[in-house]
Amino acid sequence: MTAVTSGEFLNEFTLYADRANEENETFIIQRESGKHLVMMSLDDYNALQKKLYFSRGNNE
């Protein structure tokens, strides 16, 4: 997991998007407002959601 400022993220969006998808890297985007965000690939997000779903006992 890598933290980057929002300005850095905006300036290098394609680089971070590629790294998230190709290297499965997760980014914390730090905003001046303190309302930080997380960026990860859709595949990683879906895998995380699946783990959460089954950990809650929804494994019918």
C-alpha positions as CSV (number, residue, x, y, z in Angstrom):
1,M,0.0,0.0,0.0
2,T,1.4,3.4,-1.0
3,A,0.3,6.8,0.1
4,V,0.3,9.7,-2.4
5,T,-1.0,13.2,-2.3
6,S,-4.0,14.1,-4.4
7,G,-2.0,16.4,-6.5
8,E,0.6,13.8,-7.2
9,F,-2.2,11.3,-8.0
10,L,-3.8,13.7,-10.4
11,N,-0.5,14.5,-12.2
12,E,0.3,10.8,-12.6
13,F,-3.1,9.2,-12.8
14,T,-2.3,6.8,-15.7
15,L,0.9,5.6,-13.9
16,Y,-1.0,4.8,-10.7
17,A,-3.9,3.2,-12.5
18,D,-1.5,0.9,-14.4
19,R,0.3,0.0,-11.2
20,A,-3.0,-0.8,-9.5
21,N,-4.1,-3.0,-12.3
22,E,-0.9,-4.6,-13.4
23,E,0.9,-4.9,-10.0
24,N,-2.1,-5.2,-7.7
25,E,-0.9,-2.2,-5.8
26,T,-3.3,-0.3,-3.5
27,F,-3.0,3.5,-3.1
28,I,-4.1,5.8,-0.3
29,I,-4.9,9.2,-1.9
30,Q,-4.3,11.8,0.8
31,R,-6.5,14.9,0.5
32,E,-6.0,18.2,2.3
33,S,-9.5,18.0,3.6
34,G,-8.6,14.8,5.4
35,K,-11.2,12.8,3.4
36,H,-8.7,10.3,2.1
37,L,-9.5,7.7,-0.6
38,V,-8.3,4.3,-1.6
39,M,-7.6,3.2,-5.2
40,M,-7.3,-0.5,-6.1
41,S,-8.0,-2.6,-9.2
42,L,-11.6,-3.8,-9.7
43,D,-10.3,-7.4,-9.5
44,D,-8.8,-6.7,-6.0
45,Y,-11.9,-4.9,-4.9
46,N,-14.2,-7.8,-6.0
47,A,-11.9,-10.3,-4.3
48,L,-12.1,-8.3,-1.1
49,Q,-15.9,-8.0,-1.3
50,K,-16.1,-11.8,-1.9
51,K,-14.0,-12.5,1.2
52,L,-16.2,-10.1,3.3
53,Y,-19.4,-11.8,2.0
54,F,-18.2,-15.3,3.0
55,S,-16.7,-14.2,6.3
56,R,-20.2,-13.0,7.3
57,G,-21.6,-16.5,6.9
58,N,-23.3,-15.8,3.6
59,N,-22.0,-19.0,2.0
60,E,-25.2,-20.5,0.8
